[in-house]
């Protein structure tokens, strides 16, 4: 296991994870309002789903705008 991965790639993956967490905190706030562990996990799951929907809609709008711009050329 020790020689099975590249340290450079592993560190890049860590940066990507930190970036995503930072974006989620910026969009939805950094505080969890639930008190019990079960509802905290559920709230985090819903936040992740909302983030994925947000990304999907943004990508759809960008791609749709790109194809419309190409048609006008």
Secondary structure, 3 states (H helix, E strand, C coil): CCCCCCHHHHHHHHHHHHHHHHHHHHHHCCCCCCCCHHHHHHHHHHHHHHHHHHHHHHHHHHHHHHHHHHHHC
